[in-house]
Structure formats: C-alpha cells, structure tokens
Amino acid sequence: MRADLYLKYVNLVARRVLSKSFIESGNVLINDKIAKPSSQIKDGDTLTIYMGNTTLIIEASIKQEGKKILVGGTVIDKLERGIYQC
C-alpha cells in the first residue's frame, strides 16, 4: 500500500493531498529510510512519524481478506520533545 494512502486510512491526516505534502516534507520514515508518497508499506513495517513536538513509532498492519484490505497500526512508542524544568 502506498505511504500517502496508509496515512489517510489510519486517520493521521484528513486527505491524501495533505498526506503527500506531509511525507514530501521528510516527516515520515519507513524502516529508518526517508519515505516518498509512493513508497510501499507492507505488513510489519516500522514507520517513524514526526508531528510537531511528537514522534510516533508505528508498526503497520495490512491484511487482505478477499477483496477487503484491513489497514491499521500499533503505536510502539510516542516520544514528546519539550523543555523540562528540574
């Protein structure tokens, strides 16, 4: 499945056009490699997604049952960047 479609189907972006520009900005890595909107995501791939001060690490889940394709993902880690006072 294309990376831009995957981000849309798991509701990380509202539209495919936004997904495309988000990926082209270098905010998505697939298995630690910079993604393109047309990059293929397979079941079990690890996605690193930079969203502002938050970094999401997701394991992709893509299953085909007949004509249906089930798309999802499991958040492995969520990292927040910020300024912390001691």
MIVOFI-484272 format. One record per residue: residue number from 1; x, y, z of N, C-alpha, C, O in turn; residue in one letter. Coordinates in steps of 0.1 Angstrom, whole numbers, plus 5000, padded with zeros to 4 digits. Example, Ala and Ser with C-alpha at 12.3 -4.5 7.8 and 13.67 -1.06 7.14 Angstrom:
2
<node nr="1" n_x="5132" n_y="4943" n_z="5078" ca_x="5123" ca_y="4955" ca_z="5078" c_x="5132" c_y="4967" c_z="5078" o_x="5142" o_y="4967" o_z="5085" rest="a"/>
<node nr="2" n_x="5128" n_y="4978" n_z="5071" ca_x="5137" ca_y="4989" ca_z="5071" c_x="5129" c_y="5000" c_z="5079" o_x="5134" o_y="5011" o_z="5080" rest="s"/>
This chain:
86
<node nr="1" n_x="5008" n_y="4988" n_z="5000" ca_x="5000" ca_y="5000" ca_z="5000" c_x="5009" c_y="5012" c_z="5000" o_x="5019" o_y="5013" o_z="5007" rest="m"/>
<node nr="2" n_x="5005" n_y="5022" n_z="4992" ca_x="5012" ca_y="5035" ca_z="4992" c_x="5013" c_y="5042" c_z="5005" o_x="5003" o_y="5041" o_z="5013" rest="r"/>
<node nr="3" n_x="5024" n_y="5049" n_z="5008" ca_x="5025" ca_y="5056" ca_z="5021" c_x="5015" c_y="5067" c_z="5023" o_x="5009" o_y="5068" o_z="5034" rest="a"/>
<node nr="4" n_x="5012" n_y="5074" n_z="5012" ca_x="5002" ca_y="5085" ca_z="5014" c_x="4988" c_y="5080" c_z="5016" o_x="4981" o_y="5086" o_z="5024" rest="d"/>
<node nr="5" n_x="4984" n_y="5068" n_z="5010" ca_x="4971" ca_y="5062" ca_z="5013" c_x="4971" c_y="5057" c_z="5027" o_x="4961" o_y="5058" o_z="5034" rest="l"/>
<node nr="6" n_x="4982" n_y="5050" n_z="5032" ca_x="4982" ca_y="5045" ca_z="5045" c_x="4980" c_y="5055" c_z="5056" o_x="4971" o_y="5053" o_z="5065" rest="y"/>
<node nr="7" n_x="4986" n_y="5067" n_z="5055" ca_x="4984" ca_y="5077" ca_z="5065" c_x="4970" c_y="5082" c_z="5065" o_x="4965" o_y="5086" o_z="5075" rest="l"/>
<node nr="8" n_x="4964" n_y="5083" n_z="5053" ca_x="4950" ca_y="5087" ca_z="5053" c_x="4941" c_y="5077" c_z="5059" o_x="4932" o_y="5080" o_z="5067" rest="k"/>
<node nr="9" n_x="4943" n_y="5064" n_z="5056" ca_x="4934" ca_y="5053" ca_z="5061" c_x="4935" c_y="5051" c_z="5076" o_x="4925" o_y="5047" o_z="5082" rest="y"/>
<node nr="10" n_x="4947" n_y="5054" n_z="5082" ca_x="4948" ca_y="5053" ca_z="5096" c_x="4945" c_y="5066" c_z="5104" o_x="4947" o_y="5067" o_z="5116" rest="v"/>
<node nr="11" n_x="4939" n_y="5075" n_z="5096" ca_x="4935" ca_y="5088" ca_z="5101" c_x="4946" c_y="5097" c_z="5108" o_x="4943" o_y="5104" o_z="5117" rest="n"/>
<node nr="12" n_x="4958" n_y="5096" n_z="5103" ca_x="4968" ca_y="5105" ca_z="5107" c_x="4967" c_y="5119" c_z="5100" o_x="4972" o_y="5129" o_z="5105" rest="l"/>
<node nr="13" n_x="4961" n_y="5119" n_z="5088" ca_x="4959" ca_y="5131" ca_z="5080" c_x="4945" c_y="5130" c_z="5075" o_x="4939" o_y="5119" o_z="5073" rest="v"/>
<node nr="14" n_x="4939" n_y="5141" n_z="5071" ca_x="4925" ca_y="5142" ca_z="5067" c_x="4923" c_y="5138" c_z="5052" o_x="4913" o_y="5131" o_z="5049" rest="a"/>
<node nr="15" n_x="4933" n_y="5142" n_z="5044" ca_x="4931" ca_y="5139" ca_z="5029" c_x="4945" c_y="5134" c_z="5024" o_x="4955" o_y="5137" o_z="5029" rest="r"/>
<node nr="16" n_x="4944" n_y="5127" n_z="5012" ca_x="4956" ca_y="5122" ca_z="5006" c_x="4965" c_y="5133" c_z="5002" o_x="4977" o_y="5131" o_z="5002" rest="r"/>
<node nr="17" n_x="4960" n_y="5144" n_z="4997" ca_x="4968" ca_y="5155" ca_z="4993" c_x="4977" c_y="5161" c_z="5004" o_x="4988" o_y="5163" o_z="5003" rest="v"/>
<node nr="18" n_x="4971" n_y="5162" n_z="5016" ca_x="4978" ca_y="5166" ca_z="5028" c_x="4989" c_y="5155" c_z="5032" o_x="5000" o_y="5159" o_z="5036" rest="l"/>
<node nr="19" n_x="4985" n_y="5143" n_z="5030" ca_x="4994" ca_y="5132" ca_z="5033" c_x="5006" c_y="5133" c_z="5024" o_x="5018" o_y="5131" o_z="5029" rest="s"/>
<node nr="20" n_x="5004" n_y="5136" n_z="5011" ca_x="5015" ca_y="5137" ca_z="5002" c_x="5025" c_y="5148" c_z="5006" o_x="5037" o_y="5145" o_z="5006" rest="k"/>
<node nr="21" n_x="5020" n_y="5159" n_z="5009" ca_x="5029" ca_y="5171" ca_z="5012" c_x="5036" c_y="5168" c_z="5026" o_x="5047" o_y="5172" o_z="5028" rest="s"/>
<node nr="22" n_x="5029" n_y="5161" n_z="5035" ca_x="5034" ca_y="5158" ca_z="5048" c_x="5046" c_y="5149" c_z="5046" o_x="5057" o_y="5151" o_z="5052" rest="f"/>
<node nr="23" n_x="5045" n_y="5139" n_z="5038" ca_x="5056" ca_y="5129" ca_z="5035" c_x="5067" c_y="5136" c_z="5028" o_x="5079" o_y="5134" o_z="5031" rest="i"/>
<node nr="24" n_x="5064" n_y="5144" n_z="5018" ca_x="5074" ca_y="5151" ca_z="5010" c_x="5083" c_y="5161" c_z="5018" o_x="5094" o_y="5164" o_z="5015" rest="e"/>
<node nr="25" n_x="5077" n_y="5165" n_z="5030" ca_x="5084" ca_y="5174" ca_z="5039" c_x="5095" c_y="5166" c_z="5047" o_x="5102" o_y="5172" o_z="5055" rest="s"/>
<node nr="26" n_x="5095" n_y="5153" n_z="5046" ca_x="5105" ca_y="5145" ca_z="5053" c_x="5101" c_y="5141" c_z="5067" o_x="5109" o_y="5137" o_z="5075" rest="g"/>
<node nr="27" n_x="5088" n_y="5141" n_z="5069" ca_x="5082" ca_y="5138" ca_z="5082" c_x="5080" c_y="5123" c_z="5085" o_x="5076" o_y="5119" o_z="5096" rest="n"/>
<node nr="28" n_x="5082" n_y="5114" n_z="5075" ca_x="5079" ca_y="5100" ca_z="5076" c_x="5091" c_y="5092" c_z="5072" o_x="5097" o_y="5094" o_z="5061" rest="v"/>
<node nr="29" n_x="5095" n_y="5082" n_z="5080" ca_x="5105" ca_y="5072" ca_z="5077" c_x="5098" c_y="5059" c_z="5077" o_x="5090" o_y="5056" o_z="5085" rest="l"/>
<node nr="30" n_x="5102" n_y="5050" n_z="5067" ca_x="5097" ca_y="5036" ca_z="5067" c_x="5109" c_y="5028" c_z="5069" o_x="5119" o_y="5028" o_z="5061" rest="i"/>
<node nr="31" n_x="5110" n_y="5020" n_z="5080" ca_x="5121" ca_y="5012" ca_z="5083" c_x="5134" c_y="5020" c_z="5083" o_x="5144" o_y="5015" o_z="5077" rest="n"/>
<node nr="32" n_x="5134" n_y="5032" n_z="5089" ca_x="5145" ca_y="5041" ca_z="5090" c_x="5150" c_y="5046" c_z="5077" o_x="5162" o_y="5051" o_z="5077" rest="d"/>
<node nr="33" n_x="5142" n_y="5046" n_z="5067" ca_x="5146" ca_y="5053" ca_z="5054" c_x="5135" c_y="5063" c_z="5051" o_x="5123" o_y="5061" o_z="5053" rest="k"/>
<node nr="34" n_x="5140" n_y="5075" n_z="5045" ca_x="5131" ca_y="5085" ca_z="5042" c_x="5120" c_y="5081" c_z="5032" o_x="5124" o_y="5075" o_z="5022" rest="i"/>
<node nr="35" n_x="5108" n_y="5083" n_z="5035" ca_x="5097" ca_y="5078" ca_z="5026" c_x="5094" c_y="5088" c_z="5015" o_x="5096" o_y="5100" o_z="5016" rest="a"/>
<node nr="36" n_x="5088" n_y="5083" n_z="5004" ca_x="5081" ca_y="5091" ca_z="4994" c_x="5067" c_y="5088" c_z="4994" o_x="5063" o_y="5078" o_z="5000" rest="k"/>
<node nr="37" n_x="5058" n_y="5097" n_z="4989" ca_x="5044" ca_y="5093" ca_z="4989" c_x="5041" c_y="5080" c_z="4982" o_x="5031" o_y="5073" o_z="4986" rest="p"/>
<node nr="38" n_x="5049" n_y="5076" n_z="4972" ca_x="5046" ca_y="5064" ca_z="4965" c_x="5053" c_y="5052" c_z="4971" o_x="5052" o_y="5040" o_z="4966" rest="s"/>
<node nr="39" n_x="5061" n_y="5054" n_z="4982" ca_x="5067" ca_y="5042" ca_z="4989" c_x="5057" c_y="5032" c_z="4993" o_x="5046" o_y="5036" o_z="4998" rest="s"/>
<node nr="40" n_x="5061" n_y="5019" n_z="4992" ca_x="5052" ca_y="5009" ca_z="4995" c_x="5053" c_y="5005" c_z="5010" o_x="5065" o_y="5003" o_z="5015" rest="q"/>
<node nr="41" n_x="5042" n_y="5004" n_z="5017" ca_x="5042" ca_y="4999" ca_z="5031" c_x="5037" c_y="4985" c_z="5032" o_x="5026" o_y="4983" o_z="5026" rest="i"/>
<node nr="42" n_x="5044" n_y="4976" n_z="5038" ca_x="5040" ca_y="4962" ca_z="5039" c_x="5036" c_y="4959" c_z="5054" o_x="5040" o_y="4967" o_z="5063" rest="k"/>
<node nr="43" n_x="5029" n_y="4949" n_z="5056" ca_x="5026" ca_y="4944" ca_z="5070" c_x="5038" c_y="4942" c_z="5078" o_x="5048" o_y="4935" o_z="5073" rest="d"/>
<node nr="44" n_x="5039" n_y="4948" n_z="5089" ca_x="5051" ca_y="4947" ca_z="5098" c_x="5061" c_y="4958" c_z="5097" o_x="5071" o_y="4958" o_z="5105" rest="g"/>
<node nr="45" n_x="5060" n_y="4966" n_z="5087" ca_x="5069" ca_y="4977" ca_z="5085" c_x="5068" c_y="4987" c_z="5097" o_x="5058" o_y="4988" o_z="5103" rest="d"/>
<node nr="46" n_x="5080" n_y="4993" n_z="5100" ca_x="5080" ca_y="5003" ca_z="5111" c_x="5080" c_y="5017" c_z="5105" o_x="5089" o_y="5020" o_z="5097" rest="t"/>
<node nr="47" n_x="5071" n_y="5025" n_z="5110" ca_x="5070" ca_y="5039" ca_z="5105" c_x="5074" c_y="5048" c_z="5116" o_x="5069" o_y="5047" o_z="5128" rest="l"/>
<node nr="48" n_x="5082" n_y="5058" n_z="5114" ca_x="5086" ca_y="5069" ca_z="5123" c_x="5080" c_y="5081" c_z="5117" o_x="5083" o_y="5085" o_z="5106" rest="t"/>
<node nr="49" n_x="5071" n_y="5087" n_z="5125" ca_x="5063" ca_y="5099" ca_z="5120" c_x="5066" c_y="5111" c_z="5129" o_x="5063" o_y="5110" o_z="5141" rest="i"/>
<node nr="50" n_x="5071" n_y="5122" n_z="5124" ca_x="5074" ca_y="5134" ca_z="5131" c_x="5062" c_y="5144" c_z="5130" o_x="5060" o_y="5148" o_z="5119" rest="y"/>
<node nr="51" n_x="5055" n_y="5146" n_z="5141" ca_x="5044" ca_y="5155" ca_z="5141" c_x="5046" c_y="5166" c_z="5151" o_x="5043" o_y="5164" o_z="5163" rest="m"/>
<node nr="52" n_x="5052" n_y="5178" n_z="5147" ca_x="5055" ca_y="5188" ca_z="5156" c_x="5065" c_y="5184" c_z="5167" o_x="5076" o_y="5180" o_z="5163" rest="g"/>
<node nr="53" n_x="5061" n_y="5185" n_z="5180" ca_x="5070" ca_y="5180" ca_z="5191" c_x="5068" c_y="5166" c_z="5194" o_x="5074" o_y="5161" o_z="5204" rest="n"/>
<node nr="54" n_x="5060" n_y="5158" n_z="5186" ca_x="5057" ca_y="5144" ca_z="5189" c_x="5063" c_y="5136" c_z="5178" o_x="5062" o_y="5139" o_z="5167" rest="t"/>
<node nr="55" n_x="5069" n_y="5125" n_z="5183" ca_x="5074" ca_y="5114" ca_z="5173" c_x="5066" c_y="5102" c_z="5176" o_x="5067" o_y="5096" o_z="5187" rest="t"/>
<node nr="56" n_x="5059" n_y="5096" n_z="5166" ca_x="5052" ca_y="5084" ca_z="5167" c_x="5060" c_y="5073" c_z="5160" o_x="5065" o_y="5075" o_z="5149" rest="l"/>
<node nr="57" n_x="5061" n_y="5061" n_z="5167" ca_x="5067" ca_y="5050" ca_z="5160" c_x="5056" c_y="5039" c_z="5160" o_x="5051" o_y="5035" o_z="5170" rest="i"/>
<node nr="58" n_x="5053" n_y="5035" n_z="5147" ca_x="5041" ca_y="5027" ca_z="5145" c_x="5045" c_y="5014" c_z="5137" o_x="5053" o_y="5015" o_z="5128" rest="i"/>
<node nr="59" n_x="5040" n_y="5003" n_z="5141" ca_x="5041" ca_y="4991" ca_z="5133" c_x="5029" c_y="4989" c_z="5125" o_x="5018" o_y="4988" o_z="5130" rest="e"/>
<node nr="60" n_x="5031" n_y="4989" n_z="5111" ca_x="5019" ca_y="4988" ca_z="5102" c_x="5013" c_y="4975" c_z="5102" o_x="5020" o_y="4964" o_z="5104" rest="a"/>
<node nr="61" n_x="5000" n_y="4975" n_z="5101" ca_x="4992" ca_y="4962" ca_z="5100" c_x="4984" c_y="4963" c_z="5087" o_x="4974" o_y="4971" o_z="5087" rest="s"/>
<node nr="62" n_x="4987" n_y="4955" n_z="5077" ca_x="4979" ca_y="4955" ca_z="5065" c_x="4976" c_y="4940" c_z="5062" o_x="4985" o_y="4932" o_z="5059" rest="i"/>
<node nr="63" n_x="4963" n_y="4937" n_z="5062" ca_x="4958" ca_y="4924" ca_z="5059" c_x="4948" c_y="4924" c_z="5048" o_x="4940" o_y="4933" o_z="5047" rest="k"/>
<node nr="64" n_x="4949" n_y="4914" n_z="5039" ca_x="4939" ca_y="4913" ca_z="5029" c_x="4930" c_y="4901" c_z="5031" o_x="4935" o_y="4889" o_z="5033" rest="q"/>
<node nr="65" n_x="4917" n_y="4903" n_z="5031" ca_x="4907" ca_y="4892" ca_z="5033" c_x="4898" c_y="4893" c_z="5021" o_x="4889" o_y="4901" o_z="5020" rest="e"/>
<node nr="66" n_x="4900" n_y="4885" n_z="5011" ca_x="4893" ca_y="4885" ca_z="4999" c_x="4895" c_y="4898" c_z="4992" o_x="4907" o_y="4902" o_z="4989" rest="g"/>
<node nr="67" n_x="4884" n_y="4906" n_z="4989" ca_x="4886" ca_y="4919" ca_z="4982" c_x="4888" c_y="4930" c_z="4992" o_x="4891" o_y="4941" o_z="4988" rest="k"/>
<node nr="68" n_x="4887" n_y="4927" n_z="5005" ca_x="4888" ca_y="4938" ca_z="5015" c_x="4903" c_y="4939" c_z="5020" o_x="4910" o_y="4929" o_z="5021" rest="k"/>
<node nr="69" n_x="4907" n_y="4951" n_z="5022" ca_x="4921" ca_y="4953" ca_z="5028" c_x="4919" c_y="4960" c_z="5041" o_x="4913" o_y="4971" o_z="5042" rest="i"/>
<node nr="70" n_x="4924" n_y="4953" n_z="5052" ca_x="4922" ca_y="4959" ca_z="5065" c_x="4935" c_y="4966" c_z="5069" o_x="4946" o_y="4960" o_z="5068" rest="l"/>
<node nr="71" n_x="4934" n_y="4979" n_z="5072" ca_x="4946" ca_y="4987" ca_z="5075" c_x="4945" c_y="4992" c_z="5089" o_x="4935" o_y="4997" o_z="5094" rest="v"/>
<node nr="72" n_x="4957" n_y="4991" n_z="5096" ca_x="4958" ca_y="4996" ca_z="5109" c_x="4972" c_y="4998" c_z="5113" o_x="4981" o_y="4997" o_z="5105" rest="g"/>
<node nr="73" n_x="4974" n_y="5000" n_z="5126" ca_x="4988" ca_y="5001" ca_z="5131" c_x="4988" c_y="5001" c_z="5146" o_x="4978" o_y="5004" o_z="5153" rest="g"/>
<node nr="74" n_x="4999" n_y="4997" n_z="5151" ca_x="5001" ca_y="4997" ca_z="5166" c_x="5012" c_y="5007" c_z="5169" o_x="5023" o_y="5006" o_z="5164" rest="t"/>
<node nr="75" n_x="5009" n_y="5016" n_z="5179" ca_x="5018" ca_y="5026" ca_z="5183" c_x="5028" c_y="5019" c_z="5192" o_x="5025" o_y="5014" o_z="5203" rest="v"/>
<node nr="76" n_x="5041" n_y="5018" n_z="5188" ca_x="5051" ca_y="5012" ca_z="5196" c_x="5057" c_y="5021" c_z="5206" o_x="5059" o_y="5018" o_z="5218" rest="i"/>
<node nr="77" n_x="5058" n_y="5034" n_z="5202" ca_x="5064" ca_y="5044" ca_z="5211" c_x="5059" c_y="5058" c_z="5207" o_x="5056" o_y="5060" o_z="5195" rest="d"/>
<node nr="78" n_x="5057" n_y="5066" n_z="5217" ca_x="5053" ca_y="5080" ca_z="5215" c_x="5063" c_y="5089" c_z="5223" o_x="5063" o_y="5088" o_z="5235" rest="k"/>
<node nr="79" n_x="5071" n_y="5097" n_z="5216" ca_x="5081" ca_y="5105" ca_z="5222" c_x="5077" c_y="5120" c_z="5221" o_x="5073" o_y="5124" o_z="5210" rest="l"/>
<node nr="80" n_x="5078" n_y="5127" n_z="5232" ca_x="5075" ca_y="5141" ca_z="5233" c_x="5087" c_y="5149" c_z="5235" o_x="5096" o_y="5145" o_z="5244" rest="e"/>
<node nr="81" n_x="5089" n_y="5159" n_z="5227" ca_x="5100" ca_y="5168" ca_z="5229" c_x="5095" c_y="5181" c_z="5237" o_x="5084" o_y="5185" o_z="5234" rest="r"/>
<node nr="82" n_x="5103" n_y="5185" n_z="5246" ca_x="5098" ca_y="5197" ca_z="5253" c_x="5109" c_y="5202" c_z="5262" o_x="5120" o_y="5196" o_z="5264" rest="g"/>
<node nr="83" n_x="5106" n_y="5213" n_z="5269" ca_x="5116" ca_y="5219" ca_z="5279" c_x="5111" c_y="5215" c_z="5293" o_x="5099" o_y="5218" o_z="5296" rest="i"/>
<node nr="84" n_x="5119" n_y="5208" n_z="5300" ca_x="5115" ca_y="5204" ca_z="5313" c_x="5124" c_y="5211" c_z="5324" o_x="5136" o_y="5213" o_z="5322" rest="y"/>
<node nr="85" n_x="5117" n_y="5216" n_z="5334" ca_x="5125" ca_y="5222" ca_z="5345" c_x="5126" c_y="5213" c_z="5356" o_x="5117" o_y="5205" o_z="5360" rest="q"/>
<node nr="86" n_x="5138" n_y="5213" n_z="5363" ca_x="5141" ca_y="5204" ca_z="5374" c_x="5139" c_y="5212" c_z="5387" o_x="5140" o_y="5206" o_z="5398" rest="c"/>
